[in-house]
Amino acid sequence: MIKFIKIILINIFIFSLLIFISDIFTYKYYLNILKNDKSYRIEKFGYNTNLPIYVYNLKDFFNGKDNKYWGRKPDGLEYKNKIPIVVFGCSFAYGQYLNFNQTFSYKLAHLLKRPVYNRAIVGGGFQHMYFQSADFGRKAFFNDIKDTDTVIYIMIRDHYRRTVLDYFNIPDLGRQLTYSYKNGRFKINNNKFINLLKSSYTFKSLNRIYADNYVLNPNHAEILTDTAVRYFELTRNKLEKHYNKHIKFCIILYESWEIPHKKLLIKKLQDKGFIVISTNDIFKEDLTLPKYLADNGHPTEYTWDLLTPKLIKALNL
């Protein structure tokens, strides 16, 4: 028995050593790929199993400390007699690399003369919207936003992939917020042992390959769109229950790159009563042209100057 245990321990040690060596090479390989990306903040080699900081302290996250990571402060608070609008999404909705007065939420607030709470999170997706309204983040969310009757979610094609992606870039130490769907609800993936395995750079690279292929596989169209719709539906349910009113819920498909399974997604959302607008419906130019792009393909202020009035009209705001 002792001999058997020794064999197991030796094999575990050898396997762990091989993974560690693989991690070092994987980390260096992907770091070399990102070395010319000026927007990327180099992370030291290491293992981190913690969830993102906003999961633990959402109430202090939306402080406007920078234009790269920390959440935005609300816009248009001077219009205090108007009911606020809430904006969800990722770095596109957030306005990454833009000053606070160059963002979609700022333009929207001052064109409509209504407060706008920009609750987008860089690197985020459907799960970050759900987290704020229906999970641990709901207390901070509802304390900040006392009332709303309109929600706008800006969706890009990568939001599907982010539901199954554990780390945004392979060399990153910071984990992504992800969920599993069980018994009619989403549950945060936070098993300590599994998260330790997932923090391996080797696993991160395998997870990236899996996520890329999973999203583009046409056989997964139903489950991907069902999952997205469920995030929206559960979020709307929580908002309507809390505010005790109907919420006008608008989903903007930002199509600088085509969104997979678009027709199927739109049909399912519209069947559930969501308002869906594609940027292709209101703007005929190619949003990948250089004049519309800031760092890493994000919208410029000029892009939002053009799109925001068109969105206001299309959404009948």
Buried (B, 14 or more C-beta within 10 A) or exposed (E): EEEEEEEEEEEEEEEEEEBEEBBEEBBEEBBEEBEEEEEBEEBEEEBBBEBBEBBEEBEEBBEEEEBEBBBBBBBBEEBEEBBBBBBBBBBBBBBBBBEBEBBBBBBBBBBBEBBBBBBBBBBBBBBBBBBBBBBBBBEBBBEBBEEBBBBBBBBBBBBBBBBBBBBBBBBBBBBBBBBEBEEEEBEBBBEEEEBEEBBBBBBBBEBBEBBEEBBEEEEBBEEBBBBBBBBBBBBBEBBBEBBEEEBBBBBBBBBBEEBBBBEBBBEBBEEEEBBBBBBBEBBEEEBEEEEBBBBEBBBBBEBBEBBBBBBBEBBEB
